[in-house]
Amino acid sequence: MRVELAPEIFADTDEHTGPYALSDLHRLYDLLRCFAEERHEWVVADVAVVAAVRDFVPRHLPQLADTYVALAEDAAVAVNAWTGTTQATTDPIAVSRADLADYAEDLCQRAVIVVENQESDGYFLETVAYVLNHQRILTALRNRWVEIGHGGGSDLVKAALAAGNRFRRVIRVVAVLDSDRLIPRQRTGSHDKATTLQELDIGVHVLVRREAENYVPDRVLAGIGQLAEASARLDRLKHLTPEQRGHYDMKHGFSRLHRSAEVTGAHQQLFPDLDHRTRSALHDGFGSDLLSRMYTYREALTEHDFARLGDGVVAELRELLATIAGKI
């Protein structure tokens, strides 16, 4: 996140908050360390901050003074370089002396991505970030600056709210939900959950397709099962329209069609003229371990593999990553 520190943070005594307490000095050190580690970006738009840092840090953190003074100077140069450009796309979080402790607490703890299944959805998110080369998210995951929390289905809102309650000023929580759509553009309970969470300043992305498994590329599917069987099943999958493929039950196929009247009706609407050969080949789906398989294949995948799934898929996945990056 982009963070701007007020000049009075680097004064021994503030007219509103008084002398620096030792606890606040620790908070400031924690926040400066986040900048040094590139966990967050220090924005220095006021030259008075650089002067204040040069005076304050050598007296309070002498062994680290050179590091943090240089960091402030570099941040000021970066802001000047952005003038007149579009590189600085978000307003920074403005931190004052009075709220330093709260913001330091929020920014120095792990952000949270709440998903329905911690393991499989974690595989999905890391694979997408890897293939689309989102280094900030990959670095955050690698350094454990963000945690992936298990929300389940019905308890996801509760889990996201509990995560949000860890934060005082800036809620660094994102919820990623399957849409569970049986047909295109259907509004489901996932969208109702998203509305609830967005009203509480929790970042949300509801997948456009039915589930995360509907984003698994052909290159991964081709390796499931015996070669002849895998080839025949993938060939039949390619006979589906983009909308059918986006809402086909990739894990279980057509084997659960009669679980409810809603599912049966949606199937009849989405697959009105499905030929017997395609129905038979796709009856059992591709299994429940698709996302772990995709993770295993991630180094062999490219953006083009996702693009082949249909128009808008890559754009949506980039939007998903941007939503996550905006909170971590």
Residue frames relative to the residue before (quaternion, step in Angstrom):
aa qw qx qy qz dx dy dz
M 1.0000 0.0000 0.0000 0.0000 0.00 0.00 0.00
R 0.4417 -0.6763 0.5237 0.2708 3.58 -1.20 0.56
V 0.0464 -0.8273 0.5568 -0.0577 3.56 -0.69 1.13
E 0.1196 -0.7827 0.6090 0.0463 3.56 -0.92 0.97
L 0.2120 -0.7893 0.5691 0.0900 3.58 -0.74 1.11
A 0.4424 -0.6981 0.4991 0.2604 3.58 -0.88 0.96
P 0.6218 -0.5762 0.3730 0.3772 3.63 -1.07 0.65
E 0.6499 0.5544 -0.3395 0.3937 3.62 0.97 -0.77
I 0.5003 0.6386 -0.4306 0.3957 3.58 1.26 -0.23
F 0.7407 0.3692 -0.2000 0.5244 3.57 1.15 -0.66
A 0.5213 0.5633 -0.4541 0.4525 3.56 0.97 0.97
D 0.5411 -0.6470 0.4241 0.3298 3.59 -0.94 0.83
T 0.7937 0.1026 -0.0383 0.5984 3.56 1.07 -0.74
D 0.1700 -0.7762 0.6028 0.0725 3.53 -0.96 0.95
E 0.5459 -0.6569 0.4065 0.3244 3.58 -0.92 0.87
H 0.7183 0.4266 -0.2541 0.4873 3.60 1.14 -0.50
T 0.8021 0.3036 -0.1413 0.4945 3.59 0.94 -0.84
G 0.4820 -0.6915 0.4266 0.3278 3.59 1.24 -0.15
P 0.7760 -0.3215 0.2361 0.4885 3.58 -1.24 -0.37
Y 0.6059 -0.5616 0.4258 0.3690 3.53 -1.25 0.49
A 0.2881 -0.7098 0.6155 0.1853 3.54 -0.97 0.88
L 0.6155 -0.5680 0.3943 0.3783 3.55 -1.13 0.63
S 0.6281 0.5459 -0.3365 0.4408 3.59 1.03 -0.76
D 0.6589 0.4983 -0.3151 0.4671 3.59 1.02 -0.75
L 0.6046 0.5380 -0.3581 0.4656 3.58 1.09 -0.62
H 0.6307 0.5186 -0.3290 0.4743 3.57 1.04 -0.75
R 0.6403 0.5209 -0.3230 0.4630 3.58 1.00 -0.82
L 0.6480 0.5117 -0.3195 0.4650 3.56 0.94 -0.87
Y 0.6407 0.5191 -0.3266 0.4620 3.57 0.95 -0.84
D 0.6327 0.5347 -0.3320 0.4512 3.59 0.95 -0.85
L 0.6878 0.4858 -0.2853 0.4579 3.56 0.91 -0.95
L 0.6409 0.5108 -0.3279 0.4700 3.59 0.97 -0.78
R 0.6231 0.5345 -0.3396 0.4590 3.58 1.04 -0.71
C 0.6076 0.5461 -0.3476 0.4602 3.60 1.08 -0.69
F 0.6500 0.4981 -0.3188 0.4773 3.57 1.04 -0.74
A 0.6572 0.5202 -0.3129 0.4467 3.57 0.94 -0.89
E 0.6944 0.4596 -0.2634 0.4871 3.58 1.09 -0.74
E 0.3931 -0.7282 0.4502 0.3354 3.57 1.39 -0.19
R 0.2865 0.7423 -0.5340 0.2859 3.53 1.12 0.72
H 0.7640 0.0438 -0.0225 0.6433 3.54 1.17 -0.76
E 0.4393 -0.6971 0.5090 0.2491 3.56 -1.27 0.38
W 0.2950 -0.7536 0.5653 0.1599 3.56 -0.75 1.07
V 0.1527 -0.7792 0.6057 0.0519 3.55 -0.76 1.13
V 0.0277 -0.7913 0.6105 -0.0173 3.60 -0.66 1.10
A 0.0276 -0.8324 0.5518 -0.0423 3.54 -0.09 1.34
D 0.7057 0.3993 -0.2300 0.5383 3.60 1.28 -0.35
V 0.4158 -0.7282 0.4839 0.2504 3.59 -0.60 1.10
A 0.5461 0.6170 -0.4007 0.4006 3.59 1.20 -0.43
V 0.5896 0.5743 -0.3683 0.4324 3.58 1.15 -0.55
V 0.6429 0.5209 -0.3281 0.4557 3.59 0.92 -0.86
A 0.6588 0.5000 -0.3096 0.4693 3.59 0.91 -0.87
A 0.6581 0.5115 -0.3094 0.4578 3.58 0.98 -0.85
V 0.6384 0.5228 -0.3208 0.4651 3.58 1.02 -0.79
R 0.6444 0.5324 -0.3191 0.4466 3.58 0.95 -0.87
D 0.6989 0.4490 -0.2700 0.4868 3.58 1.08 -0.68
F 0.7395 0.4750 -0.2300 0.4179 3.56 0.86 -1.02
V 0.7133 0.5066 -0.2886 0.3889 3.58 0.69 -1.10
P 0.6528 0.5131 -0.3583 0.4269 3.68 0.81 -0.74
R 0.6752 0.4953 -0.3023 0.4554 3.59 1.11 -0.61
H 0.7709 0.3598 -0.1834 0.4926 3.59 1.06 -0.68
L 0.7841 0.1278 -0.0673 0.6036 3.58 1.13 -0.60
P 0.0573 -0.8743 0.4794 0.0504 3.59 0.75 1.03
Q 0.6773 0.5073 -0.3119 0.4321 3.59 0.96 -0.77
L 0.7426 0.3670 -0.2025 0.5223 3.56 1.20 -0.48
A 0.3530 0.7876 -0.4594 0.2099 3.56 1.29 0.00
D 0.6633 0.5166 -0.3230 0.4345 3.58 0.79 -0.97
T 0.6481 0.5340 -0.3159 0.4416 3.58 0.97 -0.88
Y 0.7617 0.4086 -0.2301 0.4472 3.57 0.71 -1.05
V 0.5924 0.5348 -0.3717 0.4742 3.60 1.13 -0.51
A 0.6575 0.4981 -0.3064 0.4752 3.57 0.94 -0.87
L 0.6241 0.5443 -0.3329 0.4510 3.57 1.06 -0.76
A 0.6595 0.4980 -0.3053 0.4730 3.58 0.96 -0.86
E 0.6548 0.5134 -0.3122 0.4585 3.57 0.94 -0.87
D 0.6598 0.4986 -0.3066 0.4712 3.59 0.95 -0.85
A 0.6402 0.5267 -0.3260 0.4544 3.59 1.02 -0.78
A 0.6420 0.5137 -0.3216 0.4696 3.58 1.05 -0.76
V 0.6382 0.5180 -0.3215 0.4700 3.58 1.00 -0.80
A 0.6477 0.5274 -0.3192 0.4478 3.59 0.98 -0.86
V 0.6390 0.5161 -0.3323 0.4636 3.60 0.97 -0.79
N 0.6545 0.5075 -0.3167 0.4623 3.58 0.94 -0.84
A 0.6398 0.5329 -0.3244 0.4488 3.57 1.06 -0.74
W 0.6550 0.5262 -0.3112 0.4440 3.60 1.15 -0.64
T 0.4845 0.6955 -0.4354 0.3033 3.58 1.19 -0.48
G 0.8259 0.1719 -0.1505 0.5155 3.54 -0.72 1.08
T 0.6597 0.4548 -0.3221 0.5043 3.59 1.25 0.15
T 0.4936 -0.6503 0.4885 0.3079 3.56 -1.34 0.00
Q 0.3696 0.7692 -0.4704 0.2246 3.60 1.19 0.21
A 0.7033 0.3955 -0.2613 0.5299 3.60 0.99 -0.75
T 0.0735 -0.8742 0.4801 -0.0009 3.56 0.14 1.30
T 0.7685 0.2734 -0.1746 0.5515 3.61 1.18 -0.31
D 0.5056 -0.6229 0.4953 0.3331 3.55 -1.13 0.63
P 0.4544 -0.6949 0.4760 0.2901 3.60 -0.91 0.80
I 0.5243 -0.5699 0.5198 0.3608 3.53 -1.31 0.31
A 0.2500 -0.7868 0.5498 0.1272 3.58 -0.65 1.10
V 0.0888 -0.8151 0.5725 -0.0005 3.57 -0.57 1.19
S 0.1587 -0.7802 0.6005 0.0738 3.55 -0.86 1.00
R 0.6897 -0.4453 0.3481 0.4526 3.58 -1.28 0.08
A 0.6631 0.5437 -0.3116 0.4093 3.58 0.94 -0.85
D 0.7902 0.2830 -0.1557 0.5209 3.59 1.01 -0.73
L 0.2784 0.7959 -0.4954 0.2087 3.59 1.25 0.32
A 0.6701 0.5164 -0.3133 0.4313 3.59 0.82 -0.98
D 0.6677 0.5036 -0.3084 0.4533 3.58 0.92 -0.89
Y 0.7029 0.4624 -0.2840 0.4598 3.58 0.80 -0.95
A 0.6216 0.5281 -0.3503 0.4604 3.58 1.01 -0.71
E 0.6272 0.5306 -0.3327 0.4630 3.58 1.00 -0.78
D 0.6933 0.4849 -0.2787 0.4545 3.58 0.88 -0.94
L 0.7458 0.4463 -0.2318 0.4368 3.55 0.82 -1.02
C 0.7135 0.4555 -0.2591 0.4652 3.58 1.14 -0.52
Q 0.6190 0.4826 -0.3771 0.4917 3.59 1.21 0.03
R 0.6571 -0.5252 0.3610 0.4026 3.55 -1.25 0.32
A 0.3996 -0.6329 0.6013 0.2796 3.51 -1.21 0.66
V 0.2914 -0.7668 0.5541 0.1415 3.57 -1.25 0.41
I 0.1167 -0.7350 0.6633 0.0780 3.54 -1.04 0.89
V 0.1575 -0.8015 0.5731 0.0657 3.57 -0.48 1.19
V 0.0100 -0.7957 0.6032 -0.0537 3.56 -0.77 1.09
E 0.6364 -0.5436 0.3824 0.3915 3.54 -1.27 0.22
N 0.7877 0.0790 -0.0319 0.6101 3.57 1.03 -0.79
Q 0.4312 -0.7535 0.4349 0.2390 3.54 -0.35 1.27
E 0.7172 0.4583 -0.2692 0.4507 3.58 0.85 -0.93
S 0.7543 0.4016 -0.2429 0.4591 3.59 0.55 -1.12
D 0.6801 0.4648 -0.3028 0.4792 3.60 0.91 -0.80
G 0.5765 0.5602 -0.3721 0.4641 3.57 1.18 -0.49
Y 0.6204 0.5257 -0.3273 0.4813 3.57 1.03 -0.79
F 0.6508 0.5324 -0.3122 0.4423 3.57 0.93 -0.93
L 0.7066 0.4740 -0.2751 0.4477 3.58 0.74 -1.05
E 0.6798 0.4799 -0.3088 0.4606 3.57 0.89 -0.85
T 0.6267 0.5305 -0.3421 0.4569 3.59 1.04 -0.69
V 0.6565 0.5045 -0.3119 0.4661 3.58 0.90 -0.90
A 0.6593 0.5018 -0.3107 0.4658 3.59 0.92 -0.88
Y 0.6562 0.5143 -0.3097 0.4572 3.57 1.01 -0.79
V 0.7070 0.4681 -0.2777 0.4516 3.58 0.76 -1.03
L 0.7410 0.3728 -0.2189 0.5138 3.59 1.00 -0.79
N 0.4448 -0.7645 0.3983 0.2430 3.54 1.35 0.41
H 0.2889 0.7355 -0.5536 0.2629 3.58 0.81 1.03
Q 0.2171 -0.8478 0.4728 0.1027 3.53 0.18 1.34
R 0.6065 0.5667 -0.3724 0.4151 3.59 1.01 -0.66
I 0.6844 0.4654 -0.2894 0.4809 3.58 0.90 -0.88
L 0.6403 0.5220 -0.3306 0.4563 3.59 0.95 -0.81
T 0.6520 0.5068 -0.3117 0.4701 3.59 1.00 -0.82
A 0.6490 0.5210 -0.3138 0.4571 3.57 0.98 -0.86
L 0.6573 0.4910 -0.3097 0.4807 3.59 0.99 -0.78
R 0.6657 0.5179 -0.3032 0.4434 3.56 0.90 -0.94
N 0.7471 0.3913 -0.2048 0.4968 3.59 0.98 -0.87
R 0.4128 -0.7370 0.4391 0.3059 3.55 1.36 0.05
W 0.3003 0.7316 -0.5383 0.2911 3.54 0.97 0.93
V 0.7449 0.2178 -0.1512 0.6122 3.54 1.31 -0.19
E 0.1838 -0.7698 0.6001 0.1164 3.56 -1.08 0.70
I 0.3216 -0.7108 0.5890 0.2108 3.54 -1.17 0.63
G 0.1547 -0.8311 0.5331 0.0336 3.54 -0.49 1.25
H 0.4334 -0.6960 0.5181 0.2437 3.54 -1.07 0.84
G 0.1052 -0.8274 0.5509 0.0291 3.55 -0.66 1.12
G 0.3565 -0.7170 0.5188 0.2994 3.57 1.18 -0.42
G 0.6352 -0.5090 0.3952 0.4257 3.56 -1.22 -0.33
S 0.7906 0.3236 -0.1679 0.4920 3.54 0.36 -1.25
D 0.7298 0.4361 -0.2431 0.4669 3.62 1.10 -0.58
L 0.3830 0.7592 -0.4737 0.2291 3.60 1.22 0.05
V 0.6421 0.5139 -0.3358 0.4592 3.61 0.91 -0.81
K 0.6479 0.5206 -0.3124 0.4600 3.56 0.94 -0.89
A 0.6651 0.5005 -0.2995 0.4663 3.58 0.95 -0.89
A 0.6603 0.5010 -0.3097 0.4660 3.60 0.97 -0.83
L 0.6479 0.5075 -0.3217 0.4682 3.60 0.99 -0.77
A 0.6358 0.5194 -0.3292 0.4665 3.58 1.01 -0.78
A 0.6403 0.5064 -0.3197 0.4810 3.58 1.02 -0.77
G 0.6531 0.5301 -0.3114 0.4421 3.56 0.97 -0.85
N 0.6389 0.5520 -0.3214 0.4288 3.57 1.10 -0.67
R 0.5338 0.6150 -0.4121 0.4086 3.59 1.25 -0.12
F 0.7229 0.4534 -0.2233 0.4711 3.57 1.18 -0.61
R 0.3902 -0.7518 0.4982 0.1851 3.54 -1.09 0.80
R 0.8293 0.1895 -0.0524 0.5231 3.57 0.84 -0.99
V 0.7975 0.1163 -0.0304 0.5912 3.58 0.90 -0.94
I 0.2745 -0.7927 0.5295 0.1261 3.54 -0.48 1.26
R 0.1106 -0.8244 0.5551 0.0053 3.54 -0.30 1.32
V 0.4026 0.6882 -0.4749 0.3726 3.53 0.65 1.23
V 0.0583 -0.7644 0.6419 0.0167 3.55 -1.06 0.87
A 0.1613 -0.7584 0.6230 0.1034 3.56 -1.05 0.79
V 0.1100 -0.7752 0.6208 0.0404 3.58 -0.91 0.97
L 0.0479 -0.8343 0.5476 -0.0426 3.55 -0.60 1.18
D 0.4538 -0.5826 0.5898 0.3268 3.52 -1.23 0.56
S 0.4611 -0.6707 0.4904 0.3115 3.59 -1.06 0.63
D 0.2145 -0.7919 0.5292 0.2165 3.60 1.15 -0.72
R 0.3102 0.7624 -0.5111 0.2478 3.57 1.14 0.56
L 0.2967 -0.7413 0.5768 0.1724 3.54 -0.97 0.88
I 0.7620 0.1206 -0.0740 0.6319 3.54 1.27 -0.49
P 0.6502 -0.5393 0.3533 0.4019 3.62 -1.13 0.50
R 0.8633 0.1615 -0.1455 0.4554 3.52 -1.26 0.75
Q 0.3852 0.7186 -0.4885 0.3109 3.59 1.20 0.33
R 0.3099 -0.7090 0.5935 0.2213 3.60 -1.03 0.74
T 0.0824 -0.8180 0.5693 -0.0071 3.53 -0.76 1.07
G 0.7260 -0.4010 0.3195 0.4582 3.53 -1.30 -0.11
S 0.5698 0.5962 -0.3804 0.4185 3.58 1.15 -0.51
H 0.6639 0.4942 -0.3076 0.4695 3.57 1.01 -0.74
D 0.6053 0.5309 -0.3513 0.4778 3.58 1.12 -0.59
K 0.6336 0.5176 -0.3206 0.4774 3.59 1.01 -0.82
A 0.6419 0.5390 -0.3229 0.4394 3.56 0.96 -0.88
T 0.6409 0.5259 -0.3234 0.4562 3.58 0.96 -0.85
T 0.6421 0.5288 -0.3154 0.4568 3.58 0.96 -0.89
L 0.7102 0.4660 -0.2634 0.4572 3.58 0.86 -0.98
Q 0.6371 0.5367 -0.3331 0.4416 3.59 0.97 -0.79
E 0.6255 0.5436 -0.3344 0.4488 3.58 1.07 -0.70
L 0.7115 0.4098 -0.2361 0.5197 3.57 1.25 -0.43
D 0.5458 -0.6701 0.3548 0.3567 3.56 1.30 0.51
I 0.4348 0.6351 -0.4997 0.3973 3.54 1.08 0.75
G 0.4382 -0.6955 0.5004 0.2717 3.57 -0.84 0.96
V 0.0527 -0.8146 0.5775 -0.0140 3.57 -0.96 0.85
H 0.0270 0.7431 -0.6679 -0.0312 3.51 -1.23 0.65
V 0.1347 -0.7547 0.6394 0.0598 3.54 -0.83 1.09
L 0.4499 -0.7091 0.4695 0.2727 3.56 -0.65 1.09
V 0.4916 -0.6606 0.4814 0.3003 3.58 -0.99 0.82
R 0.7052 0.4223 -0.2520 0.5107 3.56 0.98 -0.85
R 0.7520 -0.4334 0.2516 0.4282 3.55 -1.27 0.24
E 0.7927 -0.0938 0.1271 0.5888 3.56 0.77 -1.09
A 0.6916 -0.4484 0.3463 0.4479 3.56 -1.28 0.15
E 0.6054 0.5840 -0.3508 0.4115 3.59 1.08 -0.67
N 0.6197 0.5589 -0.3424 0.4317 3.59 1.17 -0.46
Y 0.6425 0.4875 -0.3203 0.4969 3.58 1.33 0.06
V 0.4535 0.6832 -0.4581 0.3431 3.60 1.26 0.14
P 0.3995 -0.7568 0.4660 0.2248 3.62 -0.62 1.10
D 0.6802 -0.4990 0.3688 0.3904 3.53 -1.31 0.43
R 0.6031 0.5888 -0.3615 0.3985 3.58 1.00 -0.79
V 0.6647 0.4725 -0.2941 0.4985 3.58 1.12 -0.67
L 0.6662 0.5240 -0.3028 0.4358 3.57 0.89 -0.94
A 0.6141 0.5839 -0.3417 0.4064 3.58 1.09 -0.69
G 0.7098 0.4645 -0.2629 0.4597 3.57 1.18 -0.42
I 0.5540 0.6194 -0.3898 0.3967 3.58 1.25 0.15
G 0.8239 0.1661 -0.1537 0.5196 3.58 -0.66 1.12
Q 0.7261 -0.3783 0.3274 0.4717 3.52 -1.35 -0.20
L 0.6564 -0.5712 0.3214 0.3735 3.56 -1.04 0.81
A 0.6947 0.4738 -0.2931 0.4549 3.61 0.78 -1.00
E 0.6591 0.5060 -0.3033 0.4664 3.56 0.96 -0.90
A 0.6640 0.5104 -0.3033 0.4544 3.58 0.91 -0.93
S 0.6539 0.5225 -0.3098 0.4510 3.56 0.97 -0.87
A 0.6710 0.4980 -0.2961 0.4627 3.58 0.94 -0.93
R 0.6699 0.5012 -0.3050 0.4549 3.58 0.94 -0.88
L 0.6618 0.4936 -0.3112 0.4707 3.57 0.96 -0.83
D 0.6083 0.5534 -0.3444 0.4529 3.58 1.06 -0.73
R 0.6751 0.4825 -0.2890 0.4774 3.58 0.95 -0.86
L 0.6070 0.5527 -0.3545 0.4477 3.57 1.07 -0.71
K 0.6591 0.5206 -0.3039 0.4498 3.56 1.05 -0.77
H 0.5779 0.5764 -0.3757 0.4390 3.59 1.27 -0.20
L 0.5678 0.5903 -0.3888 0.4218 3.59 1.25 -0.29
T 0.5093 -0.5982 0.5107 0.3491 3.55 -1.20 0.51
P 0.6681 -0.4948 0.3483 0.4330 3.63 -1.18 0.34
E 0.6718 0.4848 -0.3117 0.4653 3.59 0.96 -0.79
Q 0.6269 0.5191 -0.3452 0.4673 3.59 1.01 -0.68
R 0.6715 0.4919 -0.3056 0.4624 3.56 0.88 -0.90
G 0.6542 0.5367 -0.3162 0.4290 3.58 0.99 -0.75
H 0.7885 0.2910 -0.1458 0.5219 3.59 1.19 -0.45
Y 0.4069 0.6795 -0.4777 0.3803 3.55 1.30 0.29
D 0.4572 -0.6673 0.5101 0.2923 3.59 -1.04 0.74
M 0.2582 -0.8223 0.4885 0.1357 3.56 0.05 1.33
K 0.6784 0.5016 -0.3044 0.4421 3.60 0.99 -0.70
H 0.8404 0.2184 -0.0607 0.4924 3.56 0.76 -1.08
G 0.3994 -0.7389 0.4668 0.2768 3.58 1.23 -0.06
F 0.7494 -0.3560 0.2927 0.4754 3.55 -0.97 -0.92
S 0.4153 0.7576 -0.4349 0.2539 3.59 1.28 0.11
R 0.7470 0.3739 -0.2161 0.5055 3.61 1.19 -0.35
L 0.2439 0.8333 -0.4727 0.1507 3.54 1.22 0.45
H 0.7702 0.3987 -0.2030 0.4546 3.57 0.91 -0.82
R 0.3345 0.7605 -0.4946 0.2551 3.57 1.18 0.49
S 0.7959 -0.0422 0.0242 0.6035 3.59 1.15 -0.51
A 0.6208 -0.5423 0.4125 0.3878 3.54 -1.26 0.42
E 0.6098 0.5614 -0.3537 0.4335 3.59 1.08 -0.69
V 0.6715 0.4936 -0.2959 0.4668 3.58 0.90 -0.92
T 0.6565 0.5141 -0.3070 0.4587 3.56 0.94 -0.90
G 0.6764 0.5006 -0.2913 0.4549 3.56 0.91 -0.92
A 0.6472 0.5115 -0.3166 0.4683 3.56 1.01 -0.83
H 0.6322 0.5319 -0.3330 0.4544 3.58 1.01 -0.80
Q 0.6648 0.5018 -0.3080 0.4597 3.58 0.91 -0.87
Q 0.6554 0.5050 -0.3079 0.4698 3.56 1.09 -0.67
L 0.7347 0.4352 -0.2374 0.4630 3.58 0.93 -0.91
F 0.7909 0.2124 -0.0932 0.5663 3.59 1.09 -0.75
P 0.0389 0.8642 -0.5013 0.0193 3.61 0.70 1.00
D 0.8097 0.2240 -0.0877 0.5353 3.61 1.04 -0.72
L 0.2370 0.8032 -0.5175 0.1757 3.59 1.04 0.71
D 0.3857 -0.7427 0.4963 0.2309 3.57 -0.69 1.07
H 0.6693 -0.5455 0.3413 0.3715 3.54 -1.22 0.62
R 0.6459 0.5403 -0.3315 0.4255 3.59 0.94 -0.83
T 0.6720 0.4791 -0.2907 0.4841 3.57 0.96 -0.87
R 0.6401 0.5302 -0.3240 0.4520 3.57 0.95 -0.89
S 0.6725 0.5053 -0.2943 0.4537 3.57 0.94 -0.89
A 0.6818 0.4984 -0.2920 0.4488 3.58 0.88 -0.94
L 0.7601 0.3748 -0.1901 0.4956 3.58 1.05 -0.77
H 0.3474 0.7944 -0.4574 0.1976 3.57 1.30 0.00
D 0.7995 0.3321 -0.1599 0.4743 3.60 0.79 -0.96
G 0.4812 -0.6918 0.4285 0.3261 3.59 1.25 0.01
F 0.6063 -0.5895 0.4228 0.3257 3.55 -1.32 -0.28
G 0.6457 -0.5458 0.3218 0.4261 3.61 1.23 0.14
S 0.5709 -0.6495 0.4176 0.2791 3.52 -1.32 0.44
D 0.6640 0.5121 -0.3076 0.4497 3.60 1.24 -0.02
L 0.2371 0.8235 -0.4917 0.1545 3.57 1.19 0.48
L 0.6993 0.4858 -0.2936 0.4345 3.58 0.87 -0.88
S 0.6281 0.4989 -0.3442 0.4879 3.59 1.06 -0.59
R 0.6196 0.5269 -0.3377 0.4737 3.59 1.09 -0.68
M 0.6437 0.5168 -0.3251 0.4615 3.57 0.96 -0.83
Y 0.6267 0.5328 -0.3294 0.4635 3.57 1.02 -0.79
T 0.6488 0.5226 -0.3112 0.4573 3.57 0.97 -0.87
Y 0.7194 0.4383 -0.2277 0.4884 3.59 1.08 -0.79
R 0.3851 0.7973 -0.4385 0.1537 3.59 1.25 -0.28
E 0.6655 0.5186 -0.3229 0.4288 3.61 0.95 -0.75
A 0.6732 0.4768 -0.2927 0.4836 3.59 1.22 -0.40
L 0.6171 0.5741 -0.3393 0.4177 3.59 1.25 -0.28
T 0.1563 -0.7612 0.6223 0.0943 3.53 -1.28 0.53
E 0.6935 -0.4401 0.3587 0.4435 3.54 -1.30 0.17
H 0.6139 0.5733 -0.3431 0.4203 3.58 1.03 -0.77
D 0.6026 0.5636 -0.3621 0.4337 3.59 1.05 -0.65
F 0.6684 0.4590 -0.2946 0.5058 3.58 1.04 -0.73
A 0.6295 0.5542 -0.3371 0.4278 3.58 0.98 -0.83
R 0.6363 0.5533 -0.3286 0.4254 3.59 1.05 -0.72
L 0.5631 0.6112 -0.3872 0.3992 3.60 1.22 -0.32
G 0.7356 -0.3735 0.2383 0.5125 3.59 1.13 -0.44
D 0.6598 -0.5003 0.3859 0.4066 3.53 -1.30 0.38
G 0.8191 0.2865 -0.2050 0.4527 3.54 -1.02 0.82
V 0.5026 0.6735 -0.4344 0.3243 3.61 1.19 -0.26
V 0.6824 0.4734 -0.2982 0.4704 3.60 0.81 -0.95
A 0.6359 0.5271 -0.3318 0.4557 3.59 0.96 -0.83
E 0.6592 0.5004 -0.3182 0.4625 3.58 0.95 -0.80
L 0.6625 0.5017 -0.3146 0.4587 3.58 0.91 -0.86
R 0.6314 0.5031 -0.3394 0.4828 3.60 1.05 -0.64
E 0.6163 0.5320 -0.3393 0.4712 3.58 1.08 -0.68
L 0.6150 0.5414 -0.3311 0.4680 3.57 1.04 -0.80
L 0.6830 0.4828 -0.2880 0.4663 3.58 0.85 -0.95
A 0.6385 0.5259 -0.3285 0.4559 3.59 1.02 -0.76
T 0.6200 0.5377 -0.3356 0.4625 3.58 1.05 -0.75
I 0.6624 0.4894 -0.3018 0.4803 3.57 0.96 -0.87
A 0.6740 0.5126 -0.3010 0.4385 3.58 0.83 -1.00
G 0.6434 0.5510 -0.3198 0.4244 3.57 1.07 -0.67
K 0.7362 0.3924 -0.2259 0.5030 3.58 1.23 -0.29
I 0.6868 0.4950 -0.3056 0.4358 3.58 1.16 -0.25
